[in-house]
Amino acid sequence: MLLRLFILFIFLPVQLYASCQKVDWDQTVTLKKINDGDTVTLTNGSLVRFIGINTPEINYRDKSLSEPFSFEAKQLLEKYIKAGDKLHLVFDKTKQDKYGRVLAYVYSKTGRNLALLQLQSGLAKQLVIGRNDRFWQCFQKAQRQARMRKKGLWSLSLDHKSDSRDFASS
């Protein structure tokens, strides 16, 4: 019986047990461009850094030096949001980082949590900075599922695997 429950738990779709609680939006904004897998620019010029995740970095000076899966993380966002779309922001305890970027949980106009999407796809790693930890348990579950399924970053061989500390912090 326990084995059956364990197997059921392992094969449940991520959405059933790794969906973050519903929240009210703190602000609705308009997207100007997608910078990378965890940063966007708004039409008012503000940079918004997604809370709770870190995606591989794109090296715009020499794209061949970009981290594995960096372009896939950006492309995933491009499937769900585009310039001119409304985005919904939810803030946590710290609203700005040391680089002056707005820190927020970012949702598409349809209400999709974009950080959770990155984690479920294996294109981001969970990253809790400071006290911005509202969804850490939800994000941790999504990352664990992607890792178990060897999705995205988790498909890399052991010698190429790293934890979130290994990504650049921007």
C-alpha positions as CSV (number, residue, x, y, z in Angstrom):
1,M,0.0,0.0,0.0
2,L,2.8,2.5,0.9
3,L,4.6,1.6,-2.3
4,R,1.4,2.5,-4.3
5,L,1.1,5.8,-2.5
6,F,4.7,6.5,-3.2
7,I,4.4,5.7,-6.9
8,L,1.2,7.8,-7.1
9,F,3.0,10.8,-5.5
10,I,6.0,10.5,-7.8
11,F,3.9,10.5,-11.0
12,L,1.4,13.1,-10.1
13,P,1.6,16.1,-12.5
14,V,3.6,18.9,-11.1
15,Q,0.6,21.2,-11.3
16,L,-1.3,19.2,-8.7
17,Y,1.1,19.6,-5.9
18,A,3.5,22.4,-6.9
19,S,1.0,25.2,-7.6
20,C,1.5,28.3,-5.5
21,Q,-1.3,29.9,-3.6
22,K,-3.5,32.4,-5.4
23,V,-2.7,36.0,-4.5
24,D,-3.9,39.5,-5.3
25,W,-1.8,41.5,-7.6
26,D,0.1,44.4,-6.1
27,Q,0.6,46.1,-9.5
28,T,-0.2,45.6,-13.1
29,V,2.4,46.8,-15.6
30,T,3.2,46.7,-19.3
31,L,6.1,44.6,-20.7
32,K,8.6,46.3,-23.0
33,K,11.0,43.4,-23.5
34,I,12.2,40.1,-22.1
35,N,15.9,40.4,-21.1
36,D,16.5,36.8,-20.1
37,G,14.8,34.0,-18.2
38,D,14.4,35.9,-15.0
39,T,14.5,39.6,-15.9
40,V,12.1,41.8,-17.9
41,T,12.0,45.5,-18.8
42,L,8.7,47.4,-18.4
43,T,7.5,50.3,-20.7
44,N,8.3,52.7,-17.8
45,G,12.0,51.6,-18.1
46,S,12.0,49.6,-14.8
47,L,13.8,46.3,-14.7
48,V,12.0,43.6,-12.9
49,R,13.9,40.6,-11.5
50,F,11.8,37.5,-10.7
51,I,11.8,36.6,-7.1
52,G,12.6,33.0,-6.1
53,I,14.5,31.8,-9.1
54,N,17.8,32.1,-11.0
55,T,18.1,31.2,-14.6
56,P,21.3,30.7,-16.6
57,E,22.9,33.9,-17.8
58,I,23.0,35.0,-21.4
59,N,26.3,36.6,-22.4
60,Y,25.2,39.3,-24.9
61,R,28.8,40.2,-25.8
62,D,29.7,36.7,-26.8
63,K,26.7,34.4,-27.0
64,S,29.0,31.3,-27.2
65,L,29.9,32.0,-23.6
66,S,26.3,32.0,-22.4
67,E,25.4,29.4,-19.8
68,P,23.6,26.2,-20.9
69,F,19.8,26.6,-21.2
70,S,20.0,30.4,-21.0
71,F,18.4,30.9,-24.4
72,E,15.8,28.2,-23.6
73,A,14.8,30.0,-20.4
74,K,14.3,33.2,-22.4
75,Q,12.4,31.4,-25.2
76,L,10.1,29.8,-22.7
77,L,9.0,33.3,-21.5
78,E,8.6,34.4,-25.1
79,K,5.9,31.6,-25.5
80,Y,3.8,33.1,-22.7
81,I,4.4,36.9,-22.8
82,K,5.3,39.5,-25.4
83,A,6.0,43.2,-25.7
84,G,2.9,45.2,-24.9
85,D,1.4,42.5,-22.6
86,K,0.1,43.3,-19.2
87,L,2.0,41.6,-16.4
88,H,0.9,41.3,-12.8
89,L,3.4,41.8,-10.0
90,V,3.3,40.6,-6.5
91,F,5.9,41.9,-4.0
92,D,7.5,40.3,-1.0
93,K,9.4,41.8,1.9
94,T,12.2,43.3,-0.1
95,K,11.0,45.3,-3.2
96,Q,14.4,46.3,-4.8
97,D,17.8,44.7,-5.1
98,K,21.2,46.2,-4.8
99,Y,21.2,46.9,-8.6
100,G,18.0,49.0,-8.4
101,R,15.8,46.3,-10.0
102,V,12.3,45.8,-8.8
103,L,11.9,42.4,-7.2
104,A,8.6,40.7,-7.8
105,Y,6.7,37.5,-8.5
106,V,5.7,38.0,-12.1
107,Y,2.5,36.7,-13.6
108,S,1.3,36.7,-17.2
109,K,-1.9,38.4,-18.1
110,T,-3.7,35.0,-17.8
111,G,-2.3,34.6,-14.2
112,R,0.5,32.1,-14.9
113,N,3.3,32.4,-12.3
114,L,6.3,32.7,-14.6
115,A,8.9,31.8,-12.1
116,L,7.0,28.6,-11.3
117,L,6.8,27.9,-15.0
118,Q,10.6,28.2,-15.3
119,L,11.2,25.8,-12.4
120,Q,8.7,23.2,-13.7
121,S,10.5,23.2,-17.0
122,G,13.9,22.7,-15.4
123,L,15.1,26.0,-16.8
124,A,15.7,27.7,-13.4
125,K,16.9,26.9,-10.0
126,Q,15.2,28.0,-6.8
127,L,17.0,30.9,-5.2
128,V,15.9,32.6,-1.9
129,I,17.6,35.9,-1.3
130,G,17.1,37.6,2.0
131,R,13.5,37.5,3.3
132,N,11.7,37.1,-0.1
133,D,10.5,33.6,0.6
134,R,6.7,33.7,0.1
135,F,6.6,30.8,-2.3
136,W,9.8,28.9,-1.3
137,Q,8.0,25.6,-0.5
138,C,6.0,25.7,-3.7
139,F,9.1,26.5,-5.8
140,Q,11.1,23.8,-4.0
141,K,8.5,21.2,-4.9
142,A,8.6,22.3,-8.6
143,Q,12.3,22.2,-8.7
144,R,12.4,18.8,-7.1
145,Q,10.0,17.4,-9.7
146,A,12.0,18.9,-12.6
147,R,15.2,17.4,-11.1
148,M,13.6,14.0,-10.7
149,R,12.4,14.1,-14.3
150,K,15.9,15.3,-15.5
151,K,14.3,18.3,-17.3
152,G,16.3,21.2,-18.6
153,L,19.3,22.0,-16.4
154,W,18.8,18.7,-14.5
155,S,19.5,16.7,-17.7
156,L,23.1,17.8,-17.7
157,S,25.7,15.3,-16.6
158,L,27.0,15.3,-13.0
159,D,30.2,17.1,-13.8
160,H,28.2,20.0,-15.3
161,K,25.5,20.2,-12.6
162,S,25.7,23.1,-10.2
163,D,23.5,24.5,-7.6
164,S,22.0,28.0,-7.7
165,R,25.1,29.5,-6.1
166,D,27.0,28.8,-9.3
167,F,24.9,31.1,-11.5
168,A,25.8,34.7,-11.7
169,S,23.6,36.9,-9.6
170,S,22.2,39.1,-12.2
